[in-house]
Amino acid sequence: MTAQTDHTSADPSEGTPPRDPYLDRLAARSAATGTVLCLGLDPDPAALPAGFSPDLAGIEGFSRLVIEAAAPRAAAIKPNLAFFEAYGSAGLAALERLRALIPSDIPVVMDAKRGDIGTTAARQAVALFDALGADAVTVSPYLGEEAIAPLLGRLDRFAYVLCRTSNAGAGELQSLVVAADDEAGLPAEPLYARVARRVAGWGPGGTVGLVVGATAPVELAGVRAIAPGLAFLVPGVGAQGGEIGPVLADGRARDAPAGGRPGGGLLVNVSRAIAAEAHAAADPGEALRAAAADWARRLPVLP
């Protein structure tokens, strides 16, 4: 008999071929679509349109429709892992099937908000980048650069670090004032500003950006002044009420590594405002296509 190879313990990162840098691929997609729209995939079982059951099957079916109808107009897609992890291994299997539907030229940002120490972070990188096929991920800076170094080290992948988020309670910790560091030449400033200042020097270069919410336009402008070269992932427009104008004015990077490219490294996430259009529509797919096209026009790639 011929012995069969056991692959059950194989590391999915082994043999993964490197790709072009993430910022290059994002710029190419932004140029091709003419937009900085990031299509959020946050399928709440309690908020699915008629015809989709409030369970995993309904979530997968509606997500499949969103991808098929809206993805052609998007610069990137951002699945939120929590909406799939809630169903355990079956939910992750559904996410893997959905990931396989997304064309290879569309960057996929896994909204995971990870960040941990040592070997844990290294395994998170394998899980997100290799097993789930993420091009980029969201991470927390709370444990410092060391904790997310494995998520920054791959030149063909990317990490968006939470900086000044879009939720109503963001200021509770993020706006706390950090004391000046005279030795390092750092001023007294809000925690989110110190995070931006630190993150600008993290990683090998070109593999890290920031999450900055559209609901805080003054803070967004301040973060851009601190980190002129970092790519921004901006949630908070649409259902959360953030304005587009300030985001387009200050969201695009002005310097390298993200500046000087189509889109300037900017992604503006829209989730519920697109998905909601399917609720009252006779043809949910057509409604999703129209909503994505409208948001793509409202979020153009600017010179």
C-alpha positions as CSV (number, residue, x, y, z in Angstrom):
1,M,0.0,0.0,0.0
2,T,1.1,3.5,-0.7
3,A,1.4,5.6,2.5
4,Q,-0.8,8.6,2.6
5,T,0.5,12.0,3.9
6,D,-1.2,13.3,7.0
7,H,-1.8,17.1,6.5
8,T,-3.8,17.6,9.7
9,S,-0.8,19.2,11.6
10,A,0.5,21.2,8.6
11,D,1.0,24.9,9.2
12,P,-1.0,26.8,6.5
13,S,1.7,29.4,6.4
14,E,4.2,26.9,4.9
15,G,4.6,27.3,1.2
16,T,2.5,30.5,1.0
17,P,3.9,32.5,-1.9
18,P,4.6,36.2,-1.3
19,R,2.5,38.7,-3.2
20,D,2.9,42.4,-4.2
21,P,2.9,44.7,-1.2
22,Y,-0.6,45.4,0.2
23,L,-0.5,49.1,-0.5
24,D,0.4,48.4,-4.2
25,R,-2.6,46.1,-4.5
26,L,-4.9,48.5,-2.8
27,A,-3.8,51.3,-5.0
28,A,-4.4,49.2,-8.1
29,R,-7.9,48.3,-7.0
30,S,-8.7,51.9,-6.1
31,A,-7.6,53.0,-9.5
32,A,-9.6,50.3,-11.2
33,T,-12.8,51.1,-9.4
34,G,-12.3,54.9,-9.0
35,T,-13.3,54.8,-5.4
36,V,-12.0,54.4,-1.8
37,L,-15.2,52.5,-0.8
38,C,-14.6,49.6,1.6
39,L,-17.6,47.3,1.6
40,G,-18.3,46.2,5.2
41,L,-19.7,42.7,5.8
42,D,-21.4,42.8,9.2
43,P,-24.4,40.4,8.8
44,D,-26.6,40.8,11.9
45,P,-29.1,37.9,12.0
46,A,-31.6,40.3,13.6
47,A,-31.4,42.7,10.6
48,L,-31.6,40.5,7.6
49,P,-34.0,41.3,4.7
50,A,-37.2,39.2,4.2
51,G,-36.4,35.9,2.7
52,F,-33.2,35.3,4.7
53,S,-33.6,33.2,7.9
54,P,-32.1,34.7,11.1
55,D,-29.5,32.0,11.4
56,L,-26.1,31.1,9.9
57,A,-27.7,29.9,6.7
58,G,-29.4,33.3,6.3
59,I,-26.2,35.2,7.1
60,E,-24.2,33.2,4.6
61,G,-26.9,33.6,1.9
62,F,-27.2,37.4,2.4
63,S,-23.5,37.9,2.6
64,R,-23.1,36.0,-0.7
65,L,-25.6,38.3,-2.3
66,V,-23.8,41.4,-0.9
67,I,-20.5,40.2,-2.3
68,E,-21.9,39.3,-5.7
69,A,-23.9,42.5,-6.1
70,A,-21.8,45.2,-4.4
71,A,-18.1,43.9,-4.5
72,P,-17.6,45.0,-8.1
73,R,-17.9,48.6,-7.0
74,A,-15.6,48.4,-3.9
75,A,-11.9,49.0,-3.4
76,A,-11.9,46.5,-0.6
77,I,-14.1,44.2,1.5
78,K,-14.1,44.1,5.3
79,P,-15.8,41.1,6.9
80,N,-16.3,41.4,10.7
81,L,-15.2,38.1,12.2
82,A,-17.5,38.4,15.2
83,F,-20.6,37.9,13.1
84,F,-19.2,34.5,12.0
85,E,-17.3,33.4,15.1
86,A,-20.6,33.6,17.0
87,Y,-21.6,30.3,15.3
88,G,-18.4,28.5,16.1
89,S,-16.6,26.3,13.6
90,A,-19.7,26.3,11.3
91,G,-19.5,30.1,11.2
92,L,-15.8,30.1,10.4
93,A,-16.5,27.5,7.6
94,A,-19.1,29.9,6.2
95,L,-16.6,32.7,6.3
96,E,-14.1,30.6,4.4
97,R,-16.6,29.9,1.7
98,L,-17.5,33.5,1.4
99,R,-13.8,34.4,1.3
100,A,-13.4,32.1,-1.7
101,L,-16.0,34.0,-3.6
102,I,-14.1,37.3,-3.5
103,P,-11.9,37.9,-6.5
104,S,-8.2,38.0,-5.9
105,D,-7.8,41.6,-7.0
106,I,-10.1,42.8,-4.2
107,P,-8.2,43.3,-0.9
108,V,-9.9,41.6,2.0
109,V,-9.5,43.3,5.5
110,M,-10.5,40.9,8.3
111,D,-11.9,43.0,11.1
112,A,-10.6,41.0,14.0
113,K,-9.1,43.6,16.4
114,R,-6.4,41.1,17.5
115,G,-3.1,41.7,19.4
116,D,-1.5,39.5,22.0
117,I,1.9,38.4,23.2
118,G,4.6,36.1,21.9
119,T,3.5,32.9,20.2
120,T,-0.2,33.8,20.5
121,A,0.3,36.8,18.1
122,A,2.3,34.6,15.8
123,R,-0.5,32.1,15.6
124,Q,-3.0,34.8,15.1
125,A,-1.0,35.9,12.0
126,V,-1.2,32.4,10.6
127,A,-4.9,32.1,11.4
128,L,-5.8,35.4,9.8
129,F,-3.4,35.7,6.9
130,D,-3.1,32.0,5.9
131,A,-6.1,30.1,7.1
132,L,-8.7,32.8,6.4
133,G,-6.8,34.5,3.6
134,A,-6.8,38.1,4.9
135,D,-4.8,40.7,3.0
136,A,-5.1,43.0,6.0
137,V,-6.4,42.9,9.6
138,T,-7.4,45.3,12.3
139,V,-5.4,45.1,15.5
140,S,-5.3,46.7,19.0
141,P,-2.2,48.7,20.1
142,Y,-2.8,48.2,23.8
143,L,0.0,45.6,24.3
144,G,2.5,47.6,22.3
145,E,4.4,47.0,19.1
146,E,6.0,43.8,20.4
147,A,2.6,42.1,20.7
148,I,1.5,42.8,17.0
149,A,5.0,42.4,15.4
150,P,4.0,39.1,13.8
151,L,1.1,40.9,12.1
152,L,3.4,43.6,10.8
153,G,6.3,41.5,9.6
154,R,4.9,40.2,6.3
155,L,5.7,42.6,3.5
156,D,2.7,41.5,1.4
157,R,0.1,41.9,4.3
158,F,-1.0,44.8,6.4
159,A,-2.4,45.8,9.8
160,Y,-4.7,48.7,10.7
161,V,-4.1,49.7,14.3
162,L,-7.0,51.1,16.3
163,C,-6.2,54.8,16.9
164,R,-9.3,57.0,17.3
165,T,-12.3,54.8,16.8
166,S,-15.8,55.9,15.7
167,N,-17.9,54.6,18.6
168,A,-19.6,57.0,21.0
169,G,-17.5,55.9,24.0
170,A,-14.2,56.2,22.2
171,G,-13.0,59.2,24.2
172,E,-13.2,57.4,27.6
173,L,-9.7,56.1,27.2
174,Q,-8.5,57.3,23.8
175,S,-8.8,61.0,24.8
176,L,-6.9,60.6,28.1
177,V,-3.9,62.9,28.1
178,V,-0.5,61.2,28.1
179,A,2.3,63.0,29.9
180,A,5.1,64.7,27.9
181,D,8.2,62.6,27.3
182,D,11.0,65.3,27.2
183,E,13.7,62.7,26.6
184,A,12.0,61.4,23.5
185,G,10.8,64.9,22.5
186,L,7.1,63.9,22.8
187,P,4.5,66.5,23.9
188,A,1.6,65.9,26.3
189,E,-1.2,64.7,24.1
190,P,-4.3,62.5,24.0
191,L,-3.6,58.8,24.0
192,Y,-4.9,58.4,20.4
193,A,-2.3,61.0,19.2
194,R,0.5,59.1,21.0
195,V,-0.7,55.9,19.4
196,A,-0.5,57.5,16.0
197,R,3.0,58.9,16.7
198,R,4.3,55.5,17.9
199,V,2.6,53.5,15.1
200,A,4.3,55.6,12.4
201,G,7.6,54.0,13.4
202,W,6.3,50.4,13.8
203,G,7.1,47.5,11.5
204,P,9.4,47.2,8.5
205,G,7.7,50.0,6.6
206,G,4.6,49.9,4.5
207,T,2.8,47.3,6.5
208,V,0.9,49.4,9.0
209,G,-1.9,52.0,9.0
210,L,-4.5,53.4,11.4
211,V,-8.2,53.1,12.1
212,V,-9.6,56.6,12.5
213,G,-13.3,57.3,12.7
214,A,-15.3,59.7,10.5
215,T,-17.3,60.6,13.6
216,A,-14.4,62.6,15.0
217,P,-13.3,64.9,12.1
218,V,-11.1,67.2,14.2
219,E,-9.2,64.3,15.7
220,L,-8.9,62.7,12.2
221,A,-7.2,65.9,10.9
222,G,-4.9,65.9,13.9
223,V,-3.9,62.3,13.4
224,R,-3.2,63.0,9.8
225,A,-0.9,65.8,10.8
226,I,1.0,63.5,13.1
227,A,1.2,60.6,10.6
228,P,1.1,62.0,7.1
229,G,2.3,58.8,5.4
230,L,0.1,56.2,7.0
231,A,-2.9,54.6,5.3
232,F,-6.3,55.2,7.1
233,L,-9.2,52.8,7.4
234,V,-12.1,55.1,8.3
235,P,-15.4,53.7,9.7
236,G,-18.3,55.8,10.8
237,V,-19.9,57.2,7.7
238,G,-23.4,56.2,6.8
239,A,-25.3,54.7,9.7
240,Q,-23.0,56.3,12.3
241,G,-23.4,59.8,10.8
242,G,-19.8,60.7,10.0
243,E,-19.4,63.3,7.2
244,I,-17.7,62.4,3.9
245,G,-16.1,65.8,3.3
246,P,-13.6,65.9,6.2
247,V,-12.7,62.2,5.5
248,L,-11.8,62.9,1.8
249,A,-9.9,66.1,2.8
250,D,-7.8,64.5,5.5
251,G,-8.0,60.8,5.1
252,R,-5.6,60.4,2.2
253,A,-2.0,60.1,3.0
254,R,0.3,62.9,1.9
255,D,3.7,61.3,2.2
256,A,5.2,57.8,1.7
257,P,4.5,55.0,2.2
258,A,0.8,55.3,1.4
259,G,0.9,58.8,-0.3
260,G,1.4,59.3,-4.0
261,R,-0.8,56.4,-5.0
262,P,-4.4,56.3,-6.3
263,G,-6.6,56.7,-3.2
264,G,-3.7,57.7,-1.0
265,G,-4.1,54.6,1.1
266,L,-7.6,55.6,2.2
267,L,-10.4,53.2,2.7
268,V,-13.8,54.4,3.9
269,N,-16.0,51.6,5.3
270,V,-19.7,51.5,4.6
271,S,-21.7,48.5,6.0
272,R,-25.2,49.0,7.2
273,A,-26.0,51.9,4.8
274,I,-25.5,49.5,1.9
275,A,-27.0,46.4,3.4
276,A,-30.2,48.3,4.6
277,E,-31.1,49.1,1.0
278,A,-32.0,45.4,0.4
279,H,-34.8,45.4,3.1
280,A,-37.7,47.1,1.2
281,A,-36.6,46.2,-2.3
282,A,-38.4,43.9,-4.7
283,D,-35.0,42.9,-6.0
284,P,-32.5,43.0,-3.1
285,G,-29.5,42.3,-5.4
286,E,-30.3,45.2,-7.7
287,A,-30.8,47.4,-4.6
288,L,-27.4,46.4,-3.2
289,R,-25.8,47.1,-6.6
290,A,-27.3,50.6,-6.8
291,A,-26.4,51.4,-3.2
292,A,-22.8,50.3,-3.7
293,A,-22.6,52.3,-7.0
294,D,-23.9,55.4,-5.2
295,W,-21.4,55.2,-2.3
296,A,-18.6,54.5,-4.8
297,R,-19.5,57.8,-6.5
298,R,-19.6,59.6,-3.2
299,L,-16.2,58.3,-2.2
300,P,-14.1,58.9,-5.3
301,V,-10.4,58.5,-5.8
302,L,-9.1,62.1,-5.8
303,P,-5.8,63.4,-7.1
